[in-house]
Amino acid sequence: MPHRALDGLFAKIDAGEIELTGDGGFIPELIRATFERGLQAEPTDHVGYEKGDPAASQFPNSRNGTTPKTVASQVGDVELSIPRHRQRSFVPVLVPTGSRRLGGAR
């Protein structure tokens, strides 16, 4: 990545146009987006098909939306959307069932 690629973002941070932490802050949103991308990828192996696959109806287990979950992080609480499945047999690796903190949170 060219070293100037983030200059616009840093200029907005310096000007106070973007908050780094707190509700809606850049860092919590970056954490949320990263974890949700991973959480959406995890179920593919479990259910046997990619999200949106037209052949999904041929598989016994299917995706069934998401459940909101708030977890603590080092920069504050982060609201995540945890994937669900009809057979309720999927346990996420990134944010295991029952966990209330992301790695490193106190």
Residue pairs with C-beta under 8 A, 6 or more apart in sequence:
9 18
9 26
12 18
13 20
13 26
18 25
18 26
19 25
19 26
20 26
20 27
21 27
21 28
21 75
21 76
22 28
22 76
23 76
25 75
25 76
27 75
28 73
28 75
28 76
28 77
28 78
31 73
31 75
31 78
31 102
32 78
32 79
32 80
35 78
35 80
35 94
35 95
35 102
36 80
36 81
38 94
39 80
39 81
39 82
39 83
39 92
39 94
39 95
40 51
40 83
42 83
42 90
42 92
42 93
42 94
43 51
43 63
43 83
43 85
43 90
44 50
44 51
46 61
46 85
46 89
46 90
47 56
47 59
47 61
47 62
47 63
47 85
47 90
48 59
48 61
49 55
49 56
49 59
51 63
56 62
56 63
60 87
61 85
61 86
61 87
61 89
61 90
62 85
62 86
63 83
63 84
63 85
63 86
64 84
64 85
64 86
65 83
65 84
66 81
66 82
66 83
66 84
67 81
67 82
67 84
68 79
68 80
68 81
68 82
69 79
69 80
69 81
69 82
69 95
70 77
70 78
70 79
70 80
70 100
71 77
71 78
71 80
71 95
71 99
71 100
71 101
71 102
71 105
72 78
72 100
72 101
72 102
72 105
72 106
73 101
73 102
73 104
73 105
74 102
74 104
74 105
74 106
78 102
80 95
82 92
82 95
83 90
83 92
84 90
91 97
95 102
